[in-house]
Amino acid sequence: MDKQYNFENLQASFKNYLIAGKKLQAISVKNYLSDLRHFFGWIVLKLKVKNSKLKIESDKNLSELIDQRFIEEYRLYLTENNLPLKTVNRRLSTLRKFCSFCVAQGWMKENPAKQISNLKSKIQNPNILDQFESDLQKEKINSQTITSYLNDVQEFLSI
């Protein structure tokens, strides 16, 4: 079969699943879908590089490809490409949610992504961030700016 699998239909179904679930902000849905597209792109690239004869022809066929080892390979790919810790962990979270969707659809018996842990920060003393946050609050910095600063520092320290 020369026809390429259409990931768009699966992405639309996943979006409906996200919207029907707990209330997510529009940006969260956008991030989930962006991360899922990245994962799908990685799958296509991986299959091409390996000259795999495997063809993705259905949603069920795709979900059978995704197991714990496959997700671990993806996590390794993300870390080897020096992505920020938060980005890697967000993409892993997306896979957990996507696999939950696959379980709900009956394509998987269990969620293989649940066994994959997030990467840990290399911060030696997390109290430093708490102290930094406290100092910013004493300076009467608004909460949005504090959150932004803390995210920047965490990302910087995880590089």
NORSULQUI-V884789 format. One record per residue. N is the residue number from 1. PHI is phi in degrees with one decimal (* if undefined). BURIAL is 1 if it has 9 or more other ideal C-beta (glycine too) atoms within 8 Angstrom, else 0. D_FIRST is the distance of its C-alpha to the first C-alpha in Angstrom with 2 decimals. Layout:
n->N phi->PHI burial->BURIAL d_first->D_FIRST
n->N phi->PHI burial->BURIAL d_first->D_FIRST
This chain:
n->1 phi->* burial->0 d_first->0.00
n->2 phi->-83.8 burial->0 d_first->3.81
n->3 phi->-67.4 burial->0 d_first->5.54
n->4 phi->-80.7 burial->0 d_first->8.11
n->5 phi->-61.5 burial->1 d_first->9.88
n->6 phi->-94.6 burial->0 d_first->13.10
n->7 phi->-70.5 burial->0 d_first->16.01
n->8 phi->-61.7 burial->0 d_first->18.50
n->9 phi->-64.3 burial->0 d_first->18.41
n->10 phi->-65.8 burial->1 d_first->19.05
n->11 phi->-62.3 burial->1 d_first->21.71
n->12 phi->-64.7 burial->0 d_first->23.37
n->13 phi->-64.8 burial->1 d_first->23.58
n->14 phi->-63.9 burial->1 d_first->25.07
n->15 phi->-60.2 burial->1 d_first->27.51
n->16 phi->-61.1 burial->0 d_first->28.66
n->17 phi->-61.9 burial->1 d_first->29.19
n->18 phi->-63.3 burial->1 d_first->31.29
n->19 phi->-67.5 burial->0 d_first->33.32
n->20 phi->-71.8 burial->0 d_first->33.97
n->21 phi->-76.6 burial->0 d_first->35.22
n->22 phi->-62.7 burial->0 d_first->38.32
n->23 phi->-66.6 burial->0 d_first->39.46
n->24 phi->-111.6 burial->1 d_first->37.88
n->25 phi->-70.5 burial->0 d_first->39.01
n->26 phi->-56.7 burial->0 d_first->36.68
n->27 phi->-66.5 burial->0 d_first->36.63
n->28 phi->-66.1 burial->1 d_first->35.52
n->29 phi->-61.8 burial->1 d_first->32.53
n->30 phi->-59.3 burial->0 d_first->31.73
n->31 phi->-65.5 burial->1 d_first->32.02
n->32 phi->-57.2 burial->1 d_first->29.83
n->33 phi->-67.9 burial->1 d_first->27.02
n->34 phi->-63.0 burial->0 d_first->27.60
n->35 phi->-64.9 burial->1 d_first->27.54
n->36 phi->-66.4 burial->1 d_first->24.34
n->37 phi->-60.9 burial->1 d_first->22.63
n->38 phi->-61.4 burial->1 d_first->24.09
n->39 phi->-61.5 burial->1 d_first->22.72
n->40 phi->-61.6 burial->1 d_first->19.15
n->41 phi->-61.5 burial->0 d_first->19.63
n->42 phi->-63.6 burial->1 d_first->20.95
n->43 phi->-59.8 burial->1 d_first->17.99
n->44 phi->-60.0 burial->0 d_first->15.60
n->45 phi->-60.9 burial->0 d_first->18.33
n->46 phi->-60.0 burial->1 d_first->18.90
n->47 phi->-67.3 burial->1 d_first->15.39
n->48 phi->-69.3 burial->0 d_first->15.47
n->49 phi->-61.9 burial->0 d_first->19.03
n->50 phi->-81.9 burial->0 d_first->18.40
n->51 phi->51.3 burial->0 d_first->15.51
n->52 phi->-68.3 burial->0 d_first->13.91
n->53 phi->-82.4 burial->0 d_first->11.01
n->54 phi->-63.8 burial->0 d_first->10.86
n->55 phi->-114.5 burial->0 d_first->8.07
n->56 phi->-90.2 burial->1 d_first->9.83
n->57 phi->-117.4 burial->0 d_first->8.48
n->58 phi->-153.5 burial->0 d_first->12.05
n->59 phi->-61.2 burial->1 d_first->15.63
n->60 phi->-65.4 burial->0 d_first->16.61
n->61 phi->-60.5 burial->1 d_first->13.98
n->62 phi->-63.3 burial->1 d_first->15.30
n->63 phi->-66.0 burial->1 d_first->18.82
n->64 phi->-69.9 burial->0 d_first->18.51
n->65 phi->-71.3 burial->1 d_first->17.87
n->66 phi->-86.8 burial->1 d_first->21.08
n->67 phi->-129.5 burial->0 d_first->24.16
n->68 phi->-58.9 burial->1 d_first->27.62
n->69 phi->-62.7 burial->0 d_first->26.91
n->70 phi->-63.3 burial->1 d_first->23.93
n->71 phi->-69.3 burial->1 d_first->26.25
n->72 phi->-62.2 burial->1 d_first->29.02
n->73 phi->-62.9 burial->1 d_first->26.91
n->74 phi->-65.1 burial->1 d_first->26.34
n->75 phi->-60.4 burial->1 d_first->30.08
n->76 phi->-61.7 burial->0 d_first->30.91
n->77 phi->-57.4 burial->1 d_first->28.73
n->78 phi->-63.3 burial->1 d_first->30.63
n->79 phi->-71.1 burial->1 d_first->33.99
n->80 phi->-66.5 burial->0 d_first->33.41
n->81 phi->-93.1 burial->0 d_first->32.79
n->82 phi->54.6 burial->0 d_first->36.21
n->83 phi->-74.3 burial->0 d_first->35.30
n->84 phi->-59.0 burial->0 d_first->38.27
n->85 phi->-51.9 burial->1 d_first->38.80
n->86 phi->-63.4 burial->1 d_first->38.59
n->87 phi->-66.7 burial->1 d_first->35.19
n->88 phi->-59.3 burial->1 d_first->33.79
n->89 phi->-66.3 burial->1 d_first->35.41
n->90 phi->-64.4 burial->1 d_first->34.23
n->91 phi->-67.3 burial->1 d_first->30.58
n->92 phi->-66.6 burial->1 d_first->31.14
n->93 phi->-62.0 burial->1 d_first->32.73
n->94 phi->-60.8 burial->1 d_first->29.71
n->95 phi->-65.0 burial->1 d_first->27.52
n->96 phi->-61.8 burial->1 d_first->30.12
n->97 phi->-66.5 burial->1 d_first->29.97
n->98 phi->-63.6 burial->1 d_first->26.17
n->99 phi->-67.2 burial->1 d_first->26.14
n->100 phi->-62.2 burial->1 d_first->28.95
n->101 phi->-60.2 burial->1 d_first->26.79
n->102 phi->-62.8 burial->1 d_first->24.02
n->103 phi->-64.2 burial->1 d_first->26.86
n->104 phi->-61.2 burial->0 d_first->28.17
n->105 phi->-80.1 burial->1 d_first->24.83
n->106 phi->86.2 burial->0 d_first->24.87
n->107 phi->-85.6 burial->1 d_first->21.81
n->108 phi->-129.8 burial->1 d_first->24.19
n->109 phi->-81.0 burial->0 d_first->27.44
n->110 phi->-144.1 burial->0 d_first->29.25
n->111 phi->-87.9 burial->1 d_first->29.05
n->112 phi->-69.8 burial->1 d_first->28.43
n->113 phi->-76.3 burial->1 d_first->29.57
n->114 phi->-63.2 burial->0 d_first->33.03
n->115 phi->-82.9 burial->0 d_first->33.84
n->116 phi->-95.0 burial->1 d_first->33.27
n->117 phi->-86.6 burial->0 d_first->36.54
n->118 phi->-68.3 burial->0 d_first->37.24
n->119 phi->-74.8 burial->1 d_first->38.75
n->120 phi->-93.6 burial->0 d_first->42.52
n->121 phi->-70.3 burial->1 d_first->44.65
n->122 phi->-87.5 burial->0 d_first->46.81
n->123 phi->-64.4 burial->1 d_first->49.78
n->124 phi->-73.3 burial->0 d_first->52.65
n->125 phi->-130.7 burial->0 d_first->54.77
n->126 phi->-63.7 burial->0 d_first->53.10
n->127 phi->-63.9 burial->0 d_first->56.62
n->128 phi->-60.5 burial->0 d_first->56.75
n->129 phi->-66.6 burial->1 d_first->54.25
n->130 phi->-61.8 burial->0 d_first->56.27
n->131 phi->-65.4 burial->0 d_first->59.40
n->132 phi->-61.7 burial->1 d_first->57.81
n->133 phi->-62.3 burial->1 d_first->56.73
n->134 phi->-61.2 burial->0 d_first->60.24
n->135 phi->-62.8 burial->0 d_first->61.81
n->136 phi->-65.0 burial->1 d_first->59.67
n->137 phi->-65.1 burial->1 d_first->60.71
n->138 phi->-63.4 burial->0 d_first->64.34
n->139 phi->-80.4 burial->0 d_first->63.91
n->140 phi->64.2 burial->0 d_first->62.83
n->141 phi->-76.5 burial->0 d_first->59.40
n->142 phi->-68.5 burial->0 d_first->57.18
n->143 phi->-63.5 burial->0 d_first->54.54
n->144 phi->-65.2 burial->0 d_first->51.57
n->145 phi->-66.7 burial->1 d_first->52.88
n->146 phi->-60.1 burial->1 d_first->53.55
n->147 phi->-58.5 burial->0 d_first->49.99
n->148 phi->-62.2 burial->0 d_first->48.73
n->149 phi->-60.6 burial->1 d_first->51.13
n->150 phi->-62.4 burial->1 d_first->50.19
n->151 phi->-62.8 burial->1 d_first->46.46
n->152 phi->-61.7 burial->0 d_first->47.21
n->153 phi->-65.1 burial->1 d_first->49.42
n->154 phi->-61.3 burial->1 d_first->46.95
n->155 phi->-64.2 burial->1 d_first->44.16
n->156 phi->-61.3 burial->0 d_first->46.59
n->157 phi->-70.7 burial->1 d_first->47.74
n->158 phi->-88.2 burial->1 d_first->44.24
n->159 phi->-73.0 burial->0 d_first->43.34
